[in-house]
Amino acid sequence: MKKLGTVLLVMLFVLFTTSPLMAQQPVPPPAPVVSHVASFYGGAIGAGIVLLGAGFGFGKIGAAALEGMARQPEVAGRIQPAMIVIAALLEGATFFALLVCFMKD
């Protein structure tokens, strides 16, 4: 019985001491450290890097596909659709990376 009384006393203490703490005003968020101009420059630099990588990727895909078609013209019908699928996947990833570069706060 003494244990139950102690538990109830602790629960009442916790109940009455935490309610004033919950009534405090929220702390305002800190001011942003990076200015908006710097974030625009960062997005532009990131977009440039993404587009350079995509350009190299498309060049590599095209060069490899054309080389494969030149060496074996009879399999050109199978190389071209595979090249288009890979290029579409690369374009999707590039578009996603561009969206990430230009996302703001």
N, CA, C and O atoms as CSV, one atom per row, in Angstrom:
chain,resi,resn,atom,element,x,y,z
A,1,MET,N,N,0.813,-1.183,0.000
A,1,MET,CA,C,0.000,0.000,0.000
A,1,MET,C,C,0.867,1.263,0.000
A,1,MET,O,O,0.518,2.278,-0.603
A,2,LYS,N,N,2.010,1.171,0.695
A,2,LYS,CA,C,2.903,2.315,0.749
A,2,LYS,C,C,3.515,2.577,-0.627
A,2,LYS,O,O,3.755,3.727,-0.997
A,3,LYS,N,N,3.766,1.509,-1.379
A,3,LYS,CA,C,4.331,1.645,-2.724
A,3,LYS,C,C,3.337,2.356,-3.650
A,3,LYS,O,O,3.740,3.206,-4.444
A,4,LEU,N,N,2.056,2.022,-3.558
A,4,LEU,CA,C,1.031,2.656,-4.377
A,4,LEU,C,C,0.914,4.144,-4.050
A,4,LEU,O,O,0.746,4.965,-4.952
A,5,GLY,N,N,0.999,4.485,-2.802
A,5,GLY,CA,C,0.949,5.886,-2.395
A,5,GLY,C,C,2.126,6.667,-2.941
A,5,GLY,O,O,1.968,7.812,-3.362
A,6,THR,N,N,3.307,6.063,-2.940
A,6,THR,CA,C,4.500,6.720,-3.476
A,6,THR,C,C,4.367,6.931,-4.979
A,6,THR,O,O,4.720,7.991,-5.496
A,7,VAL,N,N,3.858,5.922,-5.675
A,7,VAL,CA,C,3.679,6.034,-7.130
A,7,VAL,C,C,2.676,7.135,-7.447
A,7,VAL,O,O,2.902,7.933,-8.356
A,8,LEU,N,N,1.565,7.188,-6.705
A,8,LEU,CA,C,0.571,8.232,-6.935
A,8,LEU,C,C,1.140,9.620,-6.635
A,8,LEU,O,O,0.842,10.575,-7.352
A,9,LEU,N,N,1.941,9.738,-5.605
A,9,LEU,CA,C,2.555,11.012,-5.269
A,9,LEU,C,C,3.514,11.478,-6.358
A,9,LEU,O,O,3.541,12.657,-6.712
A,10,VAL,N,N,4.296,10.549,-6.881
A,10,VAL,CA,C,5.229,10.886,-7.971
A,10,VAL,C,C,4.453,11.280,-9.223
A,10,VAL,O,O,4.838,12.225,-9.912
A,11,MET,N,N,3.365,10.570,-9.531
A,11,MET,CA,C,2.566,10.904,-10.714
A,11,MET,C,C,1.937,12.291,-10.587
A,11,MET,O,O,1.909,13.050,-11.556
A,12,LEU,N,N,1.439,12.622,-9.409
A,12,LEU,CA,C,0.867,13.953,-9.193
A,12,LEU,C,C,1.936,15.037,-9.302
A,12,LEU,O,O,1.694,16.103,-9.866
A,13,PHE,N,N,3.113,14.757,-8.761
A,13,PHE,CA,C,4.221,15.719,-8.853
A,13,PHE,C,C,4.579,15.973,-10.317
A,13,PHE,O,O,4.742,17.119,-10.735
A,14,VAL,N,N,4.699,14.905,-11.083
A,14,VAL,CA,C,5.036,15.049,-12.506
A,14,VAL,C,C,3.926,15.779,-13.249
A,14,VAL,O,O,4.205,16.630,-14.094
A,15,LEU,N,N,2.690,15.462,-12.950
A,15,LEU,CA,C,1.560,16.100,-13.616
A,15,LEU,C,C,1.516,17.603,-13.362
A,15,LEU,O,O,1.275,18.379,-14.287
A,16,PHE,N,N,1.741,18.016,-12.139
A,16,PHE,CA,C,1.629,19.437,-11.817
A,16,PHE,C,C,2.886,20.235,-12.145
A,16,PHE,O,O,2.803,21.452,-12.306
A,17,THR,N,N,4.024,19.604,-12.248
A,17,THR,CA,C,5.241,20.358,-12.575
A,17,THR,C,C,5.481,20.461,-14.069
A,17,THR,O,O,6.178,21.374,-14.510
A,18,THR,N,N,4.931,19.564,-14.853
A,18,THR,CA,C,5.180,19.648,-16.292
A,18,THR,C,C,4.201,20.562,-17.001
A,18,THR,O,O,4.521,21.068,-18.076
A,19,SER,N,N,3.022,20.795,-16.446
A,19,SER,CA,C,2.054,21.638,-17.155
A,19,SER,C,C,2.535,23.082,-17.303
A,19,SER,O,O,2.316,23.660,-18.368
A,20,PRO,N,N,3.177,23.706,-16.307
A,20,PRO,CA,C,3.695,25.066,-16.574
A,20,PRO,C,C,4.798,25.075,-17.626
A,20,PRO,O,O,4.956,26.056,-18.352
A,21,LEU,N,N,5.550,24.003,-17.710
A,21,LEU,CA,C,6.603,23.948,-18.717
A,21,LEU,C,C,6.019,23.860,-20.118
A,21,LEU,O,O,6.577,24.420,-21.062
A,22,MET,N,N,4.905,23.165,-20.256
A,22,MET,CA,C,4.280,23.021,-21.566
A,22,MET,C,C,3.614,24.315,-22.024
A,22,MET,O,O,3.322,24.459,-23.211
A,23,ALA,N,N,3.367,25.258,-21.117
A,23,ALA,CA,C,2.670,26.491,-21.453
A,23,ALA,C,C,3.617,27.583,-21.933
A,23,ALA,O,O,3.167,28.689,-22.229
A,24,GLN,N,N,4.899,27.309,-22.018
A,24,GLN,CA,C,5.839,28.337,-22.441
A,24,GLN,C,C,5.685,28.635,-23.923
A,24,GLN,O,O,5.212,27.805,-24.699
A,25,GLN,N,N,6.097,29.840,-24.295
A,25,GLN,CA,C,6.037,30.248,-25.689
A,25,GLN,C,C,7.120,29.511,-26.476
A,25,GLN,O,O,8.206,29.256,-25.956
A,26,PRO,N,N,6.819,29.168,-27.736
A,26,PRO,CA,C,7.847,28.485,-28.534
A,26,PRO,C,C,8.997,29.425,-28.866
A,26,PRO,O,O,8.806,30.632,-29.015
A,27,VAL,N,N,10.175,28.864,-28.978
A,27,VAL,CA,C,11.370,29.637,-29.306
A,27,VAL,C,C,11.358,29.895,-30.813
A,27,VAL,O,O,11.175,28.957,-31.588
A,28,PRO,N,N,11.549,31.146,-31.248
A,28,PRO,CA,C,11.543,31.419,-32.692
A,28,PRO,C,C,12.755,30.757,-33.352
A,28,PRO,O,O,13.816,30.639,-32.739
A,29,PRO,N,N,12.587,30.326,-34.614
A,29,PRO,CA,C,13.721,29.691,-35.294
A,29,PRO,C,C,14.832,30.700,-35.554
A,29,PRO,O,O,14.565,31.891,-35.717
A,30,PRO,N,N,16.074,30.230,-35.595
A,30,PRO,CA,C,17.184,31.167,-35.848
A,30,PRO,C,C,17.126,31.701,-37.271
A,30,PRO,O,O,16.545,31.080,-38.161
A,31,ALA,N,N,17.726,32.842,-37.464
A,31,ALA,CA,C,17.760,33.464,-38.787
A,31,ALA,C,C,18.613,32.614,-39.724
A,31,ALA,O,O,19.595,32.010,-39.290
A,32,PRO,N,N,18.244,32.563,-41.013
A,32,PRO,CA,C,19.052,31.772,-41.947
A,32,PRO,C,C,20.464,32.350,-42.085
A,32,PRO,O,O,20.654,33.564,-42.148
A,33,VAL,N,N,21.428,31.462,-42.129
A,33,VAL,CA,C,22.818,31.887,-42.218
A,33,VAL,C,C,23.179,32.250,-43.650
A,33,VAL,O,O,23.920,33.205,-43.884
A,34,VAL,N,N,22.656,31.487,-44.613
A,34,VAL,CA,C,22.981,31.709,-46.019
A,34,VAL,C,C,21.946,32.657,-46.609
A,34,VAL,O,O,20.744,32.474,-46.419
A,35,SER,N,N,22.417,33.659,-47.317
A,35,SER,CA,C,21.486,34.602,-47.941
A,35,SER,C,C,20.847,33.947,-49.169
A,35,SER,O,O,21.318,32.920,-49.659
A,36,HIS,N,N,19.776,34.557,-49.651
A,36,HIS,CA,C,19.080,33.984,-50.796
A,36,HIS,C,C,19.905,34.089,-52.068
A,36,HIS,O,O,19.795,33.236,-52.948
A,37,VAL,N,N,20.721,35.114,-52.176
A,37,VAL,CA,C,21.562,35.263,-53.363
A,37,VAL,C,C,22.564,34.124,-53.442
A,37,VAL,O,O,22.814,33.584,-54.520
A,38,ALA,N,N,23.138,33.760,-52.305
A,38,ALA,CA,C,24.102,32.661,-52.294
A,38,ALA,C,C,23.429,31.349,-52.660
A,38,ALA,O,O,24.044,30.508,-53.316
A,39,SER,N,N,22.177,31.155,-52.249
A,39,SER,CA,C,21.506,29.909,-52.599
A,39,SER,C,C,21.209,29.854,-54.092
A,39,SER,O,O,21.232,28.774,-54.682
A,40,PHE,N,N,20.931,31.002,-54.717
A,40,PHE,CA,C,20.727,31.010,-56.162
A,40,PHE,C,C,22.020,30.666,-56.901
A,40,PHE,O,O,22.005,29.919,-57.879
A,41,TYR,N,N,23.136,31.216,-56.427
A,41,TYR,CA,C,24.412,30.877,-57.044
A,41,TYR,C,C,24.731,29.387,-56.869
A,41,TYR,O,O,25.234,28.744,-57.791
A,42,GLY,N,N,24.439,28.851,-55.697
A,42,GLY,CA,C,24.675,27.424,-55.471
A,42,GLY,C,C,23.826,26.565,-56.381
A,42,GLY,O,O,24.304,25.560,-56.907
A,43,GLY,N,N,22.566,26.945,-56.578
A,43,GLY,CA,C,21.697,26.202,-57.489
A,43,GLY,C,C,22.187,26.269,-58.925
A,43,GLY,O,O,22.134,25.280,-59.656
A,44,ALA,N,N,22.665,27.445,-59.327
A,44,ALA,CA,C,23.164,27.603,-60.695
A,44,ALA,C,C,24.431,26.786,-60.924
A,44,ALA,O,O,24.592,26.167,-61.976
A,45,ILE,N,N,25.321,26.782,-59.951
A,45,ILE,CA,C,26.550,25.987,-60.085
A,45,ILE,C,C,26.215,24.497,-60.098
A,45,ILE,O,O,26.780,23.735,-60.883
A,46,GLY,N,N,25.298,24.090,-59.230
A,46,GLY,CA,C,24.890,22.686,-59.205
A,46,GLY,C,C,24.237,22.262,-60.513
A,46,GLY,O,O,24.493,21.164,-61.006
A,47,ALA,N,N,23.394,23.127,-61.081
A,47,ALA,CA,C,22.748,22.808,-62.357
A,47,ALA,C,C,23.788,22.690,-63.474
A,47,ALA,O,O,23.682,21.827,-64.346
A,48,GLY,N,N,24.774,23.552,-63.435
A,48,GLY,CA,C,25.834,23.460,-64.442
A,48,GLY,C,C,26.600,22.156,-64.357
A,48,GLY,O,O,26.908,21.541,-65.378
A,49,ILE,N,N,26.904,21.736,-63.148
A,49,ILE,CA,C,27.625,20.464,-62.968
A,49,ILE,C,C,26.762,19.290,-63.425
A,49,ILE,O,O,27.256,18.356,-64.056
A,50,VAL,N,N,25.469,19.343,-63.100
A,50,VAL,CA,C,24.550,18.274,-63.526
A,50,VAL,C,C,24.492,18.191,-65.045
A,50,VAL,O,O,24.551,17.101,-65.614
A,51,LEU,N,N,24.377,19.336,-65.698
A,51,LEU,CA,C,24.275,19.323,-67.160
A,51,LEU,C,C,25.581,18.898,-67.827
A,51,LEU,O,O,25.562,18.265,-68.882
A,52,LEU,N,N,26.699,19.237,-67.225
A,52,LEU,CA,C,27.977,18.740,-67.768
A,52,LEU,C,C,28.045,17.208,-67.670
A,52,LEU,O,O,28.445,16.534,-68.619
A,53,GLY,N,N,27.652,16.678,-66.522
A,53,GLY,CA,C,27.644,15.219,-66.366
A,53,GLY,C,C,26.692,14.549,-67.325
A,53,GLY,O,O,27.010,13.497,-67.878
A,54,ALA,N,N,25.517,15.142,-67.536
A,54,ALA,CA,C,24.555,14.570,-68.478
A,54,ALA,C,C,25.094,14.616,-69.904
A,54,ALA,O,O,24.907,13.670,-70.669
A,55,GLY,N,N,25.756,15.700,-70.261
A,55,GLY,CA,C,26.341,15.794,-71.597
A,55,GLY,C,C,27.392,14.726,-71.837
A,55,GLY,O,O,27.428,14.110,-72.902
A,56,PHE,N,N,28.244,14.507,-70.850
A,56,PHE,CA,C,29.245,13.439,-70.978
A,56,PHE,C,C,28.569,12.068,-71.060
A,56,PHE,O,O,29.004,11.199,-71.816
A,57,GLY,N,N,27.513,11.884,-70.286
A,57,GLY,CA,C,26.801,10.596,-70.318
A,57,GLY,C,C,26.151,10.337,-71.663
A,57,GLY,O,O,26.253,9.233,-72.199
A,58,PHE,N,N,25.478,11.351,-72.221
A,58,PHE,CA,C,24.848,11.178,-73.528
A,58,PHE,C,C,25.901,10.939,-74.612
A,58,PHE,O,O,25.690,10.130,-75.515
A,59,GLY,N,N,27.025,11.637,-74.523
A,59,GLY,CA,C,28.096,11.419,-75.494
A,59,GLY,C,C,28.656,10.014,-75.431
A,59,GLY,O,O,28.934,9.401,-76.461
A,60,LYS,N,N,28.822,9.503,-74.215
A,60,LYS,CA,C,29.350,8.139,-74.042
A,60,LYS,C,C,28.364,7.100,-74.583
A,60,LYS,O,O,28.762,6.139,-75.241
A,61,ILE,N,N,27.062,7.308,-74.295
A,61,ILE,CA,C,26.047,6.371,-74.800
A,61,ILE,C,C,26.015,6.385,-76.322
A,61,ILE,O,O,26.012,5.331,-76.958
A,62,GLY,N,N,25.991,7.582,-76.904
A,62,GLY,CA,C,25.935,7.682,-78.366
A,62,GLY,C,C,27.168,7.104,-79.038
A,62,GLY,O,O,27.062,6.404,-80.045
A,63,ALA,N,N,28.343,7.396,-78.479
A,63,ALA,CA,C,29.582,6.883,-79.077
A,63,ALA,C,C,29.633,5.366,-79.022
A,63,ALA,O,O,30.005,4.717,-80.000
A,64,ALA,N,N,29.258,4.798,-77.872
A,64,ALA,CA,C,29.296,3.340,-77.748
A,64,ALA,C,C,28.269,2.676,-78.666
A,64,ALA,O,O,28.550,1.636,-79.262
A,65,ALA,N,N,27.080,3.274,-78.783
A,65,ALA,CA,C,26.051,2.690,-79.653
A,65,ALA,C,C,26.472,2.769,-81.116
A,65,ALA,O,O,26.321,1.795,-81.854
A,66,LEU,N,N,26.996,3.910,-81.542
A,66,LEU,CA,C,27.418,4.037,-82.935
A,66,LEU,C,C,28.594,3.116,-83.252
A,66,LEU,O,O,28.668,2.549,-84.342
A,67,GLU,N,N,29.499,2.973,-82.311
A,67,GLU,CA,C,30.631,2.067,-82.531
A,67,GLU,C,C,30.152,0.621,-82.637
A,67,GLU,O,O,30.633,-0.138,-83.478
A,68,GLY,N,N,29.204,0.246,-81.782
A,68,GLY,CA,C,28.664,-1.116,-81.853
A,68,GLY,C,C,27.913,-1.368,-83.145
A,68,GLY,O,O,27.999,-2.460,-83.708
A,69,MET,N,N,27.167,-0.361,-83.630
A,69,MET,CA,C,26.437,-0.520,-84.893
A,69,MET,C,C,27.389,-0.557,-86.081
A,69,MET,O,O,27.122,-1.238,-87.072
A,70,ALA,N,N,28.499,0.173,-85.987
A,70,ALA,CA,C,29.463,0.166,-87.093
A,70,ALA,C,C,30.203,-1.162,-87.167
A,70,ALA,O,O,30.521,-1.634,-88.258
A,71,ARG,N,N,30.480,-1.764,-86.021
A,71,ARG,CA,C,31.205,-3.038,-86.021
A,71,ARG,C,C,30.306,-4.196,-86.436
A,71,ARG,O,O,30.748,-5.115,-87.125
A,72,GLN,N,N,29.043,-4.150,-86.013
A,72,GLN,CA,C,28.102,-5.228,-86.342
A,72,GLN,C,C,26.781,-4.614,-86.793
A,72,GLN,O,O,25.878,-4.435,-85.976
A,73,PRO,N,N,26.656,-4.295,-88.054
A,73,PRO,CA,C,25.432,-3.648,-88.540
A,73,PRO,C,C,24.183,-4.526,-88.390
A,73,PRO,O,O,23.070,-4.003,-88.358
A,74,GLU,N,N,24.347,-5.826,-88.300
A,74,GLU,CA,C,23.183,-6.708,-88.201
A,74,GLU,C,C,22.481,-6.629,-86.832
A,74,GLU,O,O,21.318,-7.016,-86.726
A,75,VAL,N,N,23.154,-6.144,-85.796
A,75,VAL,CA,C,22.524,-6.017,-84.475
A,75,VAL,C,C,22.113,-4.574,-84.167
A,75,VAL,O,O,21.798,-4.251,-83.022
A,76,ALA,N,N,22.116,-3.717,-85.175
A,76,ALA,CA,C,21.751,-2.318,-84.969
A,76,ALA,C,C,20.309,-2.183,-84.483
A,76,ALA,O,O,19.991,-1.256,-83.739
A,77,GLY,N,N,19.445,-3.094,-84.894
A,77,GLY,CA,C,18.053,-3.057,-84.465
A,77,GLY,C,C,17.873,-3.340,-82.983
A,77,GLY,O,O,16.870,-2.942,-82.391
A,78,ARG,N,N,18.839,-4.026,-82.380
A,78,ARG,CA,C,18.761,-4.291,-80.940
A,78,ARG,C,C,19.531,-3.255,-80.125
A,78,ARG,O,O,19.207,-3.017,-78.962
A,79,ILE,N,N,20.539,-2.643,-80.721
A,79,ILE,CA,C,21.341,-1.650,-79.991
A,79,ILE,C,C,20.586,-0.338,-79.851
A,79,ILE,O,O,20.619,0.286,-78.790
A,80,GLN,N,N,19.900,0.089,-80.920
A,80,GLN,CA,C,19.241,1.390,-80.901
A,80,GLN,C,C,18.146,1.498,-79.833
A,80,GLN,O,O,18.121,2.508,-79.130
A,81,PRO,N,N,17.238,0.525,-79.665
A,81,PRO,CA,C,16.243,0.666,-78.585
A,81,PRO,C,C,16.870,0.663,-77.188
A,81,PRO,O,O,16.407,1.368,-76.291
A,82,ALA,N,N,17.923,-0.132,-77.012
A,82,ALA,CA,C,18.609,-0.142,-75.716
A,82,ALA,C,C,19.252,1.211,-75.448
A,82,ALA,O,O,19.240,1.693,-74.315
A,83,MET,N,N,19.807,1.820,-76.478
A,83,MET,CA,C,20.415,3.146,-76.319
A,83,MET,C,C,19.352,4.176,-75.955
A,83,MET,O,O,19.602,5.037,-75.112
A,84,ILE,N,N,18.182,4.109,-76.564
A,84,ILE,CA,C,17.118,5.067,-76.281
A,84,ILE,C,C,16.617,4.910,-74.851
A,84,ILE,O,O,16.349,5.905,-74.178
A,85,VAL,N,N,16.489,3.676,-74.380
A,85,VAL,CA,C,16.038,3.445,-73.000
A,85,VAL,C,C,17.055,3.994,-72.001
A,85,VAL,O,O,16.683,4.644,-71.024
A,86,ILE,N,N,18.329,3.732,-72.248
A,86,ILE,CA,C,19.368,4.228,-71.345
A,86,ILE,C,C,19.413,5.756,-71.368
A,86,ILE,O,O,19.589,6.384,-70.324
A,87,ALA,N,N,19.256,6.353,-72.542
A,87,ALA,CA,C,19.248,7.815,-72.637
A,87,ALA,C,C,18.041,8.400,-71.902
A,87,ALA,O,O,18.152,9.455,-71.278
A,88,ALA,N,N,16.896,7.731,-71.968
A,88,ALA,CA,C,15.715,8.220,-71.255
A,88,ALA,C,C,15.925,8.149,-69.745
A,88,ALA,O,O,15.525,9.061,-69.020
A,89,LEU,N,N,16.547,7.078,-69.270
A,89,LEU,CA,C,16.842,6.976,-67.845
A,89,LEU,C,C,17.821,8.066,-67.401
A,89,LEU,O,O,17.661,8.653,-66.331
A,90,LEU,N,N,18.810,8.326,-68.213
A,90,LEU,CA,C,19.771,9.387,-67.899
A,90,LEU,C,C,19.094,10.756,-67.898
A,90,LEU,O,O,19.402,11.603,-67.059
A,91,GLU,N,N,18.182,10.969,-68.829
A,91,GLU,CA,C,17.476,12.246,-68.877
A,91,GLU,C,C,16.578,12.427,-67.653
A,91,GLU,O,O,16.464,13.534,-67.128
A,92,GLY,N,N,15.944,11.352,-67.200
A,92,GLY,CA,C,15.119,11.432,-65.996
A,92,GLY,C,C,15.944,11.765,-64.762
A,92,GLY,O,O,15.542,12.593,-63.944
A,93,ALA,N,N,17.082,11.129,-64.631
A,93,ALA,CA,C,17.958,11.413,-63.491
A,93,ALA,C,C,18.481,12.847,-63.553
A,93,ALA,O,O,18.615,13.506,-62.521
A,94,THR,N,N,18.777,13.330,-64.759
A,94,THR,CA,C,19.249,14.702,-64.926
A,94,THR,C,C,18.159,15.694,-64.540
A,94,THR,O,O,18.432,16.691,-63.872
A,95,PHE,N,N,16.933,15.424,-64.958
A,95,PHE,CA,C,15.820,16.318,-64.618
A,95,PHE,C,C,15.591,16.350,-63.111
A,95,PHE,O,O,15.349,17.415,-62.542
A,96,PHE,N,N,15.666,15.190,-62.463
A,96,PHE,CA,C,15.510,15.132,-61.013
A,96,PHE,C,C,16.612,15.927,-60.319
A,96,PHE,O,O,16.338,16.660,-59.369
A,97,ALA,N,N,17.857,15.791,-60.782
A,97,ALA,CA,C,18.969,16.528,-60.179
A,97,ALA,C,C,18.811,18.034,-60.385
A,97,ALA,O,O,19.165,18.813,-59.501
A,98,LEU,N,N,18.288,18.452,-61.531
A,98,LEU,CA,C,18.050,19.877,-61.749
A,98,LEU,C,C,16.977,20.411,-60.806
A,98,LEU,O,O,17.097,21.522,-60.291
A,99,LEU,N,N,15.937,19.625,-60.582
A,99,LEU,CA,C,14.903,20.052,-59.639
A,99,LEU,C,C,15.473,20.193,-58.230
A,99,LEU,O,O,15.125,21.128,-57.510
A,100,VAL,N,N,16.336,19.279,-57.841
A,100,VAL,CA,C,16.957,19.352,-56.513
A,100,VAL,C,C,17.851,20.589,-56.421
A,100,VAL,O,O,17.908,21.230,-55.372
A,101,CYS,N,N,18.542,20.928,-57.498
A,101,CYS,CA,C,19.414,22.104,-57.469
A,101,CYS,C,C,18.626,23.393,-57.283
A,101,CYS,O,O,19.109,24.322,-56.636
A,102,PHE,N,N,17.428,23.465,-57.838
A,102,PHE,CA,C,16.676,24.708,-57.785
A,102,PHE,C,C,15.621,24.735,-56.691
A,102,PHE,O,O,14.848,25.689,-56.604
A,103,MET,N,N,15.575,23.711,-55.862
A,103,MET,CA,C,14.642,23.750,-54.734
A,103,MET,C,C,15.128,24.784,-53.717
A,103,MET,O,O,16.319,24.874,-53.417
A,104,LYS,N,N,14.188,25.548,-53.203
A,104,LYS,CA,C,14.532,26.554,-52.198
A,104,LYS,C,C,14.028,26.092,-50.852
A,104,LYS,O,O,13.340,25.077,-50.749
A,105,ASP,N,N,14.367,26.831,-49.834
A,105,ASP,CA,C,13.963,26.533,-48.468
A,105,ASP,C,C,12.617,25.952,-48.506
A,105,ASP,O,O,12.059,25.617,-47.461
